[in-house]
């Protein structure tokens, strides 16, 4: 008789959103929210629109882009080109420092 395992990868596979949220919390920011948007995770200050976008690039590399200046006034989804490519914690830290959500070292 064939037995099918009922375990799933979800118990060990954490989503990008969960990892970003945990990193924001670990860095000590309570003013930044995170939300999934397709393959990206958007970051924003509480009560405001998203200001940064994290993009998985493959392997352990992630990209950080900021919302285009004209997008902030026109309420569009335009993003600047990638500003930084690094590991996940580094791009999150840079995104938080950029809006003074955590102190720069």
C-alpha positions as CSV (number, residue, x, y, z in Angstrom):
1,X,0.0,0.0,0.0
2,X,1.4,3.4,-1.0
3,X,1.5,6.0,1.8
4,X,1.4,9.7,1.0
5,X,3.2,12.0,3.4
6,X,1.0,14.7,4.7
7,X,3.8,17.0,5.7
8,X,4.2,20.2,3.7
9,X,7.1,22.6,3.0
10,X,5.1,25.4,4.6
11,X,6.2,24.3,8.1
12,X,9.9,24.9,7.2
13,X,9.6,27.4,4.2
14,X,9.2,30.9,5.4
15,X,7.8,33.5,3.0
16,X,9.8,36.5,2.0
17,X,7.2,38.7,3.7
18,X,7.6,36.9,7.0
19,X,11.4,37.2,6.8
20,X,11.2,40.9,6.0
21,X,8.7,41.6,8.8
22,X,10.9,39.7,11.3
23,X,14.0,41.6,10.2
24,X,12.2,45.0,10.5
25,X,11.1,44.0,14.0
26,X,14.6,42.8,14.9
27,X,16.2,46.0,13.7
28,X,13.9,47.9,16.2
29,X,11.5,49.7,13.8
30,X,7.9,50.0,14.8
31,X,7.0,52.7,12.3
32,X,7.5,50.6,9.1
33,X,5.0,48.2,7.5
34,X,5.7,45.5,5.0
35,X,3.3,43.9,2.4
36,X,3.7,41.5,-0.5
37,X,3.2,42.7,-4.0
38,X,3.8,39.9,-6.5
39,X,7.4,38.8,-6.1
40,X,8.3,42.0,-4.2
41,X,7.8,43.2,-0.7
42,X,6.9,46.8,-0.3
43,X,7.9,48.9,2.8
44,X,6.1,52.0,3.9
45,X,5.8,54.3,7.0
46,X,2.7,53.8,9.0
47,X,-0.2,55.7,7.5
48,X,1.7,56.4,4.2
49,X,2.2,54.7,0.9
50,X,5.1,52.4,0.1
51,X,8.5,54.1,-0.2
52,X,10.7,51.1,-1.0
53,X,10.5,47.8,-2.8
54,X,12.6,44.7,-2.1
55,X,13.0,42.3,-5.0
56,X,14.4,38.7,-4.8
57,X,17.1,38.4,-7.5
58,X,18.1,34.8,-6.9
59,X,20.2,33.0,-4.4
60,X,20.9,35.2,-1.4
61,X,20.7,38.5,-3.4
62,X,17.9,41.1,-3.1
63,X,17.5,44.4,-4.7
64,X,16.3,47.7,-3.1
65,X,14.5,50.4,-5.1
66,X,12.8,53.5,-3.9
67,X,9.6,55.0,-5.2
68,X,10.2,57.5,-8.0
69,X,9.8,61.2,-6.8
70,X,7.1,61.8,-9.5
71,X,5.2,58.7,-8.4
72,X,4.8,60.2,-4.9
73,X,3.0,63.2,-6.2
74,X,1.1,61.4,-9.0
75,X,0.2,58.3,-6.9
76,X,1.6,55.9,-9.6
77,X,3.7,52.8,-9.0
78,X,6.9,54.1,-10.7
79,X,10.1,52.9,-9.1
80,X,13.7,54.2,-9.4
81,X,16.3,51.6,-10.7
82,X,17.8,49.3,-8.1
83,X,19.9,51.3,-5.7
84,X,21.4,48.4,-3.9
85,X,21.9,44.7,-4.4
86,X,22.9,42.8,-1.2
87,X,21.8,40.2,1.3
88,X,18.3,40.6,2.6
89,X,19.2,42.0,6.0
90,X,21.4,44.6,4.5
91,X,18.8,45.9,2.0
92,X,16.2,46.1,4.8
93,X,18.6,48.0,7.0
94,X,19.4,50.5,4.3
95,X,15.7,51.0,3.5
96,X,15.0,51.7,7.2
97,X,17.9,54.1,7.6
98,X,16.8,56.0,4.5
99,X,13.6,57.1,6.3
100,X,15.1,57.4,9.8
101,X,13.2,54.4,11.0
102,X,16.4,53.3,12.7
103,X,19.5,55.2,13.5
104,X,22.4,55.1,11.1
105,X,25.6,53.7,12.6
